[in-house]
């Protein structure tokens, strides 16, 4: 088994080799479980991005641009196998770098491997079509890669988001430049090394760590980038879309959500309860698709609040490597943001809180999980994406009111409905404004095969599944007149 050694976390990976950033500067990366510096990462700038984009252009216009879909598929499958062999190593890196409990980090590493497998298998399945047209014409379509794609990846799920964006881009023949979040670079760098060892040619995948306002801005505004994939905040997403617009570059944006689970009076509460809680506290609530709003029909409201509160009271928060229910937030800066929103929670009952274990380091970014009850639909806790282990329970009377509350935010990423009424399931699935709707479940186990994306402030475009391959290609129509 090849293990990524990462001899220099303070370097960029460009054109198949490790290089110091041009400015010779680094940034400290903290371990959120302790607050102590974990390592130094490269502070890439526009010069490093330009170097990486140039390397990607050469690769795309060279041998990589001539590879067959079957060859790309075999290569991605080899990368996936190497990731599988290094799941434990990658999980430990992610846990220490991001703060998520070890079991959750391991699930992310497995998902990265699965993305490589899925897109490896899909690479030669993306076909054009023939179109019936006028007599004497043969018309057909081709799907071609954009060229050089930029990938700006957040800190909450680095491995999963690398898998779903870079995997699809490579499968369709693009060359990639990846800018990981400065808070979470280790697994991105490790993945680059694994991909190189698997045989990915130099320049096809380049990784430049750095600050968003420096390296990220340089990537989104680069004249030679042909497509941008971004996952992160609404504010930064707007900046990236404006920057890309200067060169009329298409952008896929996944920006977050305020996702509801709607519990009707006929719901199977025993089946629903684990989903109601886990979907809100996974990764300490730092999940774009986190279910932070629980809407409950009045007849079952008190019962659901009591059942969720019992679970919350048992939740334990502590260091990532302790592998408890909840780990720290990614940083103390994020902790301050969450606490700032919680300070505005006046007038809402705290139904239950989890606990932070006594042995948790004092410098760690810990916030105890909190369950609020009786929130009005327009309260800040029911409207703003908090990105912490916080859920609010909101009562409703009837189906129409449930739909109005569920759709009553600016987001539209994920929604769930719990009911045993089949007709109601179909009505809710149609009326809920979200990119994904789950009936009597939430998240469907992650599902690399399931198209994912949002509406409204949750962004546009789709990642994951076969649908993502369309985003990373350009459709060309060929019309031949032959008589």
Secondary structure, DSSP 8 states (H G I E B T S, - for coil): ------S-TTEEEETTEEEE-TT--EEEEE-TTT-SEEEEEE---HHHHHHHHHHHHHHHHTTGGG--HHHHHHHHHHHHHHHHHTHHHHHHHHHHHH---HHHHHHHHHHHHHHHHHHHHHGGG----EE--STTEEEEEEEEE-SEEEEEE-SSSHHHHHHHHHHHHHHTT-EEEEEE-TT--HHHHHHHHHHHHHT--TTSEEE----IIIIIHHHHT-TT--EEEEES-HHHHHHHHHHHHTTT-EEEEE----EEEEE-TT--HHHHHHHHHHHHHGGGG--TT-EEEEEEEGGGHHHHHHHHHHHHHH-EE--GGGT-SB---S-HHHHHHHHHHHTT-TTSEEEEE-EE-TTS-TTS-----EEEES--TTSHHHHS---SSEEEEEEESSHHHHHHHHT-SS--SEEEEE-S-HHHHHHHHHHS-SSEEEESSSSTT--TTS-B--SGGGEES-BSTTHHHHHTEEEEEEEEE--
